[in-house]
Amino acid sequence: MAKSQSRRCCFCILALVCSVIIICICIILATKQKYAFTHAAVSADSVRCSNIGRDMLLEGGSAVDAAIAALLCTSLVNPQSMGLGGGSIFTIMDKTGKVKIISSRETVPKDVRVDLLNKCPKTTPLAPGSHWIGVPGELRGYERAHQLYGKLPWAKLFEPSIKLAREGFPMPDYLTYFLQEKLIKMLINGTELCELFYKDKTPRDTLKFPQLAETMETIAKEGADAFYTGKIAKDLIQDVQQRNGVLSLEDLSTFQVRVSDAWSVQLGEYKMHFPPPPAGGAILSFILKLMHGFGLSPASNQGDQKTLTLHRFLEAVKFANGQKHNLKDPYFDSRDMEYIKDEEFIKHIKALITDGSTHNASYYNITPSVDRFGTTHVSVMATDGSAVSVTSTINQMFGSTVYSPKTGIILNNELADFCGRAVSVTPGEQPPSSMAPTILQSQERTLVIGGSGGSYITTAMALSIMNHLWFGMNLDKSITEKIVYVDSSNKVKFEDGYNESDIKAMKALGHHVTKNIYPFLNVVNGISKEGQCISAVSDARKRGESAGY
């Protein structure tokens, strides 16, 4: 008996010592990495919203609770990117490691205009107007995620954002920057958004959303049905139809969330989970599978090997762009994209990448279209090991620019995502998307990651993942590294500050390098957990900061 008690005592002491060592290691890492935690973390587009998500975790909430609360906050802090008038995709891993997808992406209204795609913009990346509005699914997505994984009361998730919307807060620097841009001024000028964001033709010092606060309060009390079948629905539809939109009460009342298993691929020791088409995860996994085939390591990102790796990456992205025309809603299109995960297909494409040269667009089967930007992303890691990677959007900057005065909601322009990728649209169909909320797992590490920036998403995410998993960079450096982007016309664009010698090397290999007209709008937010140590990073490009404990 004495020996047994002594043995138990030794085990307890050993466990305590191990815990202390782990905590000490995490504290040491925290001194080197600003956002290191030992229990849980949230990475959103702003520190205000990351804090709100963290507070939900501290109050006993789930990863989904934290994600929803952070998204509601983001709809106020970055209203140009997402909101209740948009849609989202959740990739959710429960504490057992099982991964599910909840997609509430916007769909085509039943009375969509037959000639809609004739109105697609040819040169500008923006497509304002009520004819581009898809059926908003955002709140139905929150509702289903909360039903399946929530712990806190539904109304609790809304409280911080209702207070924020009603009392107001300083205009975020990031939003001020865009409101001063000529393109955005032209976009908003003459719309009801002008009064909301400007005073005397300059961005307001303080943002308030009193009508949206009322809408949120009603939804908090009555649930998502208030938005889809209640008075909010009637007010919203009246406002949209007065602005020549075709959205109807029937569209709202019949909207259906899609719950499915995640698509998964093996990347060496990591298993990657992501949403199925028409989301962009299949394209992201295709790029990463191609690059993994080259046996990447930290040495691959140094010296002459770096030039070769960069060239191979650009070629991989070009081939990925060539696959985007196959991103179709499987509920409405019979073509199957399962092939994109097939090892033989990956090997075939890898063999087409030539190390000393590049090729014209037809070699990669690329169909040019207008590139897009917008969206937001939240990553959450909870204490029980569960995680959420969720991307939400109203599509382009300020969506359709249609504002509903009765509800305070900005409507999406999601139907513009069909431009250049379809010849017709069908009521109920989801448009193709670059959104790719992702979770990667190995025996030692979990990476929860996602991005915003429209067409930039897959490129920026692929680079961040490669930097962290294969090039040996910590998560912060992996995300803050300058990126390169290949547009839909096969032109290569480097972020300002990118290494000039690398740019010259790519030109010498025949890549068509051009200057980007618009600022790089890629944003990646991620959380990496190894053992008991959690690193959380919100991309500084959007002035983001993570939070945790």
C-alpha distance (Angstrom), angle and dihedral (degrees) to the residues before:
residue distance angle dihedral
M1 . . .
A2 3.82 . .
K3 3.81 90.6 .
S4 3.80 90.9 49.7
Q5 3.81 92.1 51.0
S6 3.80 90.3 45.9
R7 3.80 90.7 51.1
R8 3.83 91.6 49.4
C9 3.78 89.7 48.8
C10 3.81 90.7 52.0
F11 3.79 91.1 49.9
C12 3.81 90.8 50.5
I13 3.80 91.8 49.6
L14 3.82 90.9 47.1
A15 3.81 91.5 49.7
L16 3.81 90.3 49.0
V17 3.81 91.8 49.4
C18 3.81 91.1 49.1
S19 3.81 90.8 49.8
V20 3.81 91.0 50.1
I21 3.82 90.8 49.0
I22 3.82 91.7 50.0
I23 3.81 91.9 48.5
C24 3.81 90.6 47.9
I25 3.80 91.1 50.7
C26 3.81 90.5 50.1
I27 3.82 90.9 48.2
I28 3.81 90.3 51.0
L29 3.81 89.4 49.1
A30 3.79 89.3 48.7
T31 3.80 90.0 59.2
K32 3.80 88.9 55.2
Q33 3.79 97.2 36.6
K34 3.79 115.6 43.2
Y35 3.79 96.6 -145.3
A36 3.81 107.7 45.8
F37 3.81 121.2 137.9
T38 3.80 139.8 173.3
H39 3.82 104.2 -147.3
A40 3.81 117.0 25.0
A41 3.80 142.3 -20.1
V42 3.80 145.5 -167.4
S43 3.81 126.4 -153.8
A44 3.80 113.8 -165.9
D45 3.81 133.9 153.1
S46 3.82 93.3 -90.3
V47 3.79 137.0 29.4
R48 3.82 89.4 -123.8
C49 3.81 91.5 60.0
S50 3.81 94.2 39.5
N51 3.82 88.0 54.3
I52 3.80 91.9 50.6
G53 3.80 90.3 51.9
R54 3.81 91.6 47.2
D55 3.81 91.0 50.4
M56 3.80 89.7 55.7
L57 3.81 89.1 55.0
L58 3.80 91.1 48.7
E59 3.81 89.3 53.3
G60 3.79 90.8 56.4
G61 3.78 97.8 -91.9
S62 3.79 125.4 148.6
A63 3.80 127.2 -114.0
V64 3.82 87.4 -98.8
D65 3.82 91.8 51.9
A66 3.80 89.6 52.6
A67 3.80 92.7 47.0
I68 3.82 94.0 50.4
A69 3.82 92.7 47.4
A70 3.82 90.8 48.6
L71 3.81 91.5 48.9
L72 3.81 92.8 50.1
C73 3.80 87.9 52.9
T74 3.81 91.6 47.3
S75 3.81 90.0 54.6
L76 3.82 85.6 66.8
V77 3.80 101.5 35.8
N78 3.81 95.0 43.5
P79 3.83 102.8 22.3
Q80 3.80 89.7 156.3
S81 3.82 88.9 68.2
M82 3.81 109.2 40.2
G83 3.77 145.9 -12.1
L84 3.79 147.3 141.9
G85 3.81 88.9 -56.9
G86 3.81 92.3 64.6
G87 3.79 141.1 55.9
S88 3.80 140.8 -109.6
I89 3.80 146.8 -159.3
F90 3.82 121.6 -140.8
T91 3.80 123.3 -160.5
I92 3.81 103.6 -166.6
M93 3.81 128.3 -173.4
D94 3.79 115.9 -168.8
K95 3.81 123.2 -149.2
T96 3.82 91.2 -90.2
G97 3.80 91.4 57.8
K98 3.81 96.3 -107.1
V99 3.81 112.2 142.7
K100 3.82 126.9 -149.8
I101 3.80 133.3 178.7
I102 3.81 123.5 -139.0
S103 3.79 111.4 -169.8
S104 3.79 121.0 -171.6
R105 3.77 96.7 162.8
E106 3.79 115.7 157.4
T107 3.80 117.3 -92.2
V108 3.80 136.2 -151.5
P109 3.86 113.1 -85.9
K110 3.82 117.8 -119.3
D111 3.84 92.9 -116.0
V112 3.81 96.1 47.4
R113 3.78 113.7 156.4
V114 3.80 113.7 -98.4
D115 3.82 91.8 -138.8
L116 3.83 94.9 45.5
L117 3.81 96.7 121.3
N118 3.81 90.8 52.7
K119 3.81 85.6 70.5
C120 3.82 94.6 58.4
P121 3.82 112.5 132.6
K122 3.80 113.3 -111.5
T123 3.80 102.0 -161.5
T124 3.81 111.9 8.8
P125 3.84 120.9 76.9
L126 3.82 89.9 -140.8
A127 3.80 128.4 83.0
P128 3.82 111.2 -176.6
G129 3.79 123.2 178.5
S130 3.80 141.5 88.7
H131 3.83 93.3 -98.5
W132 3.83 89.5 72.5
I133 3.83 95.3 56.7
G134 3.81 114.9 121.9
V135 3.82 124.8 -161.6
P136 3.85 104.4 -81.8
G137 3.80 113.6 -121.0
E138 3.80 101.8 171.9
L139 3.80 98.6 107.9
R140 3.80 95.2 41.6
G141 3.80 86.4 55.4
Y142 3.81 92.0 51.7
E143 3.79 90.0 46.5
R144 3.82 94.9 53.0
A145 3.81 93.6 43.0
H146 3.81 90.2 50.4
Q147 3.81 92.6 46.9
L148 3.81 91.0 53.5
Y149 3.81 102.0 35.7
G150 3.82 110.5 9.4
K151 3.81 124.5 118.2
L152 3.81 105.0 173.4
P153 3.82 122.3 67.4
W154 3.82 113.1 -84.8
A155 3.82 92.4 -120.1
K156 3.81 91.3 54.2
L157 3.81 91.0 65.5
F158 3.81 91.1 59.4
E159 3.81 99.3 47.5
P160 3.84 100.0 87.9
S161 3.81 93.5 45.8
I162 3.81 94.2 46.2
K163 3.80 88.5 53.7
L164 3.80 91.4 46.2
A165 3.81 93.7 48.7
R166 3.80 92.9 47.7
E167 3.81 100.4 42.8
G168 3.79 96.8 35.4
F169 3.80 133.0 -138.9
P170 3.82 137.9 -137.2
M171 3.80 114.0 -71.2
P172 3.85 105.1 -98.1
D173 3.82 114.7 -112.4
Y174 3.79 91.6 -127.8
L175 3.81 92.5 55.1
T176 3.82 91.7 44.1
Y177 3.80 89.0 54.8
F178 3.80 92.5 56.1
L179 3.79 94.9 41.8
Q180 3.80 87.4 59.7
E181 3.81 93.0 52.8
K182 3.81 115.3 106.1
L183 3.82 93.3 -132.6
I184 3.82 92.6 53.5
K185 3.81 92.9 44.6
M186 3.81 89.0 54.0
L187 3.81 90.2 46.9
I188 3.80 95.4 51.8
N189 3.80 99.0 34.3
G190 3.80 110.8 112.5
T191 3.81 94.1 15.2
E192 3.81 128.5 106.3
L193 3.80 88.1 -109.6
C194 3.80 88.1 73.3
E195 3.81 93.9 73.7
L196 3.79 91.4 42.7
F197 3.81 95.7 56.6
Y198 3.82 106.0 21.5
K199 3.78 136.8 58.0
D200 3.81 118.8 -171.5
K201 3.83 89.0 -8.5
T202 3.82 93.6 -58.4
P203 3.83 128.5 97.9
R204 3.80 112.5 -87.1
D205 3.80 119.7 -107.1
T206 3.81 92.2 -137.0
L207 3.79 130.0 35.2
K208 3.80 121.2 -146.3
F209 3.80 128.8 173.1
P210 3.82 104.7 -171.4
Q211 3.81 96.3 161.9
L212 3.79 92.4 46.0
A213 3.82 88.3 50.5
E214 3.82 88.6 57.4
T215 3.80 90.7 48.3
M216 3.81 92.4 49.3
E217 3.79 91.2 47.8
T218 3.80 91.5 53.4
I219 3.82 91.6 48.3
A220 3.82 90.5 47.3
K221 3.82 90.2 54.9
E222 3.81 101.0 36.4
G223 3.80 103.1 28.1
A224 3.80 130.6 -126.2
D225 3.82 91.2 -48.8
A226 3.81 87.5 76.0
F227 3.81 87.3 66.9
Y228 3.80 97.8 41.5
T229 3.81 104.4 37.1
G230 3.82 107.9 5.7
K231 3.79 137.2 76.5
I232 3.82 92.5 -66.7
A233 3.81 88.6 59.2
K234 3.81 91.7 52.2
D235 3.81 93.0 47.0
L236 3.80 92.7 46.5
I237 3.81 94.5 49.1
Q238 3.80 91.6 46.5
D239 3.81 90.8 53.4
V240 3.82 93.3 46.2
Q241 3.80 94.6 47.1
Q242 3.81 91.2 48.1
R243 3.81 84.8 59.3
N244 3.83 91.9 52.2
G245 3.81 95.9 -98.9
V246 3.81 122.2 146.2
L247 3.82 98.2 -144.7
S248 3.83 110.6 128.0
L249 3.80 140.7 -166.8
E250 3.80 87.9 -110.7
D251 3.82 90.0 56.6
L252 3.80 90.6 54.8
S253 3.80 97.3 42.5
T254 3.82 94.0 49.5
F255 3.82 98.3 45.0
Q256 3.82 111.5 130.2
V257 3.81 128.2 -157.7
R258 3.80 116.1 -140.0
V259 3.81 118.8 -135.7
S260 3.80 116.4 -172.4
D261 3.77 145.2 149.3
A262 3.77 115.7 -86.1
W263 3.78 121.8 -106.4
S264 3.80 109.5 -116.5
V265 3.81 136.0 -165.0
Q266 3.79 132.9 179.6
L267 3.82 116.9 -117.4
G268 3.79 103.0 -176.1
E269 3.80 106.3 -75.0
Y270 3.83 91.7 -6.5
K271 3.78 128.7 83.9
M272 3.79 111.9 -151.3
H273 3.84 120.8 -151.8
F274 3.82 122.1 -166.6
P275 3.84 142.6 149.3
P276 3.82 119.4 -79.5
P277 3.84 122.3 -118.0
P278 2.93 140.1 -34.7
A279 3.84 81.1 47.4
G280 3.81 119.1 80.7
G281 3.81 99.9 -113.8
A282 3.81 91.8 99.4
I283 3.81 89.7 57.9
L284 3.82 92.0 47.7
S285 3.81 92.4 49.4
F286 3.82 89.8 48.5
I287 3.82 91.2 56.6
L288 3.80 92.9 46.0
K289 3.82 93.4 46.5
L290 3.80 90.0 51.8
M291 3.81 92.7 48.8
H292 3.82 93.2 44.4
G293 3.79 87.1 57.8
F294 3.80 89.1 66.6
G295 3.82 91.3 63.3
L296 3.81 96.9 -118.4
S297 3.81 122.3 -156.9
P298 3.83 136.0 156.5
A299 3.83 87.6 -80.8
S300 3.83 89.1 60.6
N301 3.81 88.6 68.5
Q302 3.81 96.8 52.7
G303 3.82 136.0 81.2
D304 3.80 118.4 -31.0
Q305 3.79 90.1 -11.6
K306 3.81 88.9 62.5
T307 3.81 91.0 58.6
L308 3.80 91.0 50.1
T309 3.81 92.8 46.1
L310 3.81 92.1 49.5
H311 3.81 91.2 49.3
R312 3.80 91.3 49.5
F313 3.79 90.4 48.5
L314 3.81 92.6 52.6
E315 3.79 90.0 49.6
A316 3.81 90.9 48.5
V317 3.82 90.5 52.3
K318 3.80 91.0 49.6
F319 3.79 90.3 54.0
A320 3.82 88.5 46.5
N321 3.81 90.1 52.8
G322 3.79 86.9 53.3
Q323 3.81 89.5 59.2
K324 3.81 96.0 51.9
H325 3.80 93.3 87.9
N326 3.82 87.1 67.1
L327 3.82 92.9 59.1
K328 3.80 98.2 109.3
D329 3.78 134.5 152.3
P330 3.84 103.4 -95.5
Y331 3.82 89.5 -149.6
F332 3.82 88.5 65.2
D333 3.82 105.7 24.3
S334 3.80 126.5 57.0
R335 3.79 97.2 -151.6
D336 3.80 112.8 111.1
M337 3.81 120.9 -142.4
E338 3.81 94.2 -167.5
Y339 3.82 86.1 107.2
I340 3.81 89.9 72.7
K341 3.83 89.3 70.6
D342 3.81 93.9 48.5
E343 3.82 115.1 116.2
E344 3.81 93.1 -142.5
F345 3.81 91.7 53.0
I346 3.82 90.1 49.1
K347 3.83 90.5 50.2
H348 3.81 90.5 49.0
I349 3.81 93.0 53.0
K350 3.83 92.0 42.9
A351 3.81 88.6 56.2
L352 3.82 89.1 55.6
I353 3.82 91.7 59.4
T354 3.80 106.9 97.2
D355 3.79 115.1 -158.3
G356 3.80 97.7 -146.4
S357 3.78 103.7 43.5
T358 3.78 149.1 24.6
H359 3.81 131.0 -136.8
N360 3.80 143.9 -140.7
A361 3.81 121.9 -83.5
S362 3.81 96.1 -96.2
Y363 3.83 90.1 62.5
Y364 3.81 88.4 66.0
N365 3.83 94.5 37.8
I366 3.81 92.2 -121.1
T367 3.81 123.3 173.1
P368 3.84 109.6 -161.2
S369 3.80 118.7 -129.4
V370 3.79 137.6 158.9
D371 3.81 111.3 -75.4
R372 3.79 118.6 -126.2
F373 3.80 140.0 -148.8
G374 3.79 136.7 -170.4
T375 3.84 138.6 81.3
T376 3.83 137.2 103.7
H377 3.81 135.6 -121.1
V378 3.81 136.5 -153.0
S379 3.82 126.4 -168.4
V380 3.82 121.4 -167.4
M381 3.81 132.9 -174.9
A382 3.83 116.5 -172.2
T383 3.81 129.4 -158.5
D384 3.82 93.4 -105.5
G385 3.82 92.1 57.6
S386 3.79 95.0 -103.0
A387 3.79 116.0 134.0
V388 3.79 143.4 -169.8
S389 3.78 129.7 -154.0
V390 3.81 108.9 -175.8
T391 3.79 131.8 172.2
S392 3.80 121.6 -167.3
T393 3.79 133.0 -177.6
I394 3.78 151.2 168.7
N395 3.83 82.8 -159.2
Q396 3.80 113.6 -122.5
M397 3.80 128.5 25.7
F398 3.83 106.0 -53.4
G399 3.81 88.9 -7.9
S400 3.80 112.2 -121.5
T401 3.86 89.8 -12.7
V402 3.82 85.6 -124.4
Y403 3.81 109.2 137.1
S404 3.80 123.8 -165.7
P405 3.84 106.8 -142.8
K406 3.81 93.1 -168.1
T407 3.83 93.6 56.1
G408 3.82 104.7 22.1
I409 3.81 90.7 -126.2
I410 3.83 125.9 141.3
L411 3.82 110.7 -145.1
N412 3.80 125.3 -133.7
N413 3.80 128.2 -118.9
E414 3.80 93.7 -148.7
L415 3.80 95.7 142.9
A416 3.81 88.2 71.0
D417 3.82 86.1 74.4
F418 3.81 87.8 76.0
C419 3.82 90.0 63.7
G420 3.79 111.5 112.4
R421 3.81 91.0 3.4
A422 3.81 104.5 68.8
V423 3.79 140.6 31.9
S424 3.81 94.4 -150.1
V425 3.81 141.4 7.1
T426 3.80 132.2 -136.4
P427 3.83 128.1 -149.0
G428 3.81 109.6 -98.4
E429 3.80 94.2 22.3
Q430 3.81 121.5 133.0
P431 3.82 115.8 -135.5
P432 3.82 121.5 -124.6
S433 3.79 114.6 -91.3
S434 3.80 142.9 -167.5
M435 3.82 90.5 -144.2
A436 3.81 109.8 124.7
P437 3.83 114.1 169.4
T438 3.80 102.0 -174.8
I439 3.80 141.9 -172.2
L440 3.83 121.6 -165.9
Q441 3.79 123.5 -168.5
S442 3.79 136.9 -171.7
Q443 3.79 131.0 163.5
E444 3.82 90.6 -89.4
R445 3.79 106.1 27.0
T446 3.81 144.1 41.7
L447 3.80 120.5 -163.2
V448 3.82 119.4 -167.0
I449 3.78 108.9 -171.1
G450 3.78 144.4 155.8
G451 3.76 141.6 152.5
S452 3.77 147.7 -146.2
G453 3.76 131.5 -148.8
G454 3.79 104.2 95.2
S455 3.80 110.6 -116.8
Y456 3.81 89.8 11.5
I457 3.82 92.8 64.5
T458 3.80 101.3 87.2
T459 3.82 94.9 43.2
A460 3.80 95.0 47.8
M461 3.81 92.5 44.4
A462 3.80 93.1 47.8
L463 3.81 91.5 51.9
S464 3.81 93.0 46.7
I465 3.82 91.8 49.5
M466 3.81 92.7 47.1
N467 3.80 91.2 47.7
H468 3.80 92.5 51.5
L469 3.80 103.7 37.0
W470 3.80 102.1 33.1
F471 3.82 110.2 17.0
G472 3.81 94.9 49.5
M473 3.82 98.1 -121.0
N474 3.80 121.5 146.6
L475 3.80 114.3 -112.7
D476 3.80 95.3 -100.7
K477 3.80 93.9 53.7
S478 3.81 90.7 41.3
I479 3.80 90.7 59.7
T480 3.82 100.0 36.3
E481 3.83 94.6 50.8
K482 3.81 112.5 113.1
I483 3.78 113.1 -98.7
V484 3.78 137.7 -143.9
Y485 3.79 123.2 -142.3
V486 3.80 133.3 -160.4
D487 3.80 111.8 -153.9
S488 3.79 126.9 -147.5
S489 3.82 91.0 -92.4
N490 3.81 92.1 56.7
K491 3.81 94.0 -105.6
V492 3.80 116.4 143.5
K493 3.81 118.1 -135.5
F494 3.79 125.1 -173.1
E495 3.78 124.4 -153.7
D496 3.82 114.3 -113.3
G497 3.79 109.4 -87.2
Y498 3.81 95.7 30.9
N499 3.82 114.6 146.9
E500 3.82 107.5 -82.0
S501 3.81 95.2 -148.7
D502 3.81 89.8 56.6
I503 3.81 90.4 50.3
K504 3.82 91.0 51.1
A505 3.80 90.4 48.5
M506 3.81 91.0 54.3
K507 3.80 91.6 49.1
A508 3.80 89.2 51.2
L509 3.81 89.8 53.9
G510 3.80 90.0 55.5
H511 3.80 102.4 -100.3
H512 3.81 113.1 150.9
V513 3.81 99.5 -121.6
T514 3.82 116.0 -169.7
K515 3.79 135.4 171.0
N516 3.78 116.6 -101.4
I517 3.82 112.7 -117.3
Y518 3.80 93.4 -157.5
P519 3.82 128.3 47.4
F520 3.80 115.0 -95.1
L521 3.80 105.7 -93.9
N522 3.79 98.8 -174.4
V523 3.80 115.3 133.0
V524 3.81 126.9 179.6
N525 3.81 123.3 -170.9
G526 3.78 118.1 -172.6
I527 3.80 147.3 163.9
S528 3.80 124.4 -154.9
K529 3.80 122.8 -167.2
E530 3.80 122.7 -167.7
G531 3.78 115.3 173.1
Q532 3.81 105.3 -41.7
C533 3.81 94.7 -28.0
I534 3.81 118.8 101.2
S535 3.81 124.8 -167.2
A536 3.80 115.6 -167.4
V537 3.80 124.4 -172.5
S538 3.80 131.3 -176.3
D539 3.79 111.0 -168.5
A540 3.81 113.3 -101.5
R541 3.82 89.2 -147.7
K542 3.82 87.2 80.1
R543 3.82 93.4 35.7
G544 3.80 88.1 -106.9
E545 3.81 127.7 163.4
S546 3.79 129.5 -174.7
A547 3.80 128.5 -136.0
G548 3.78 135.8 -156.4
Y549 3.77 146.7 130.1
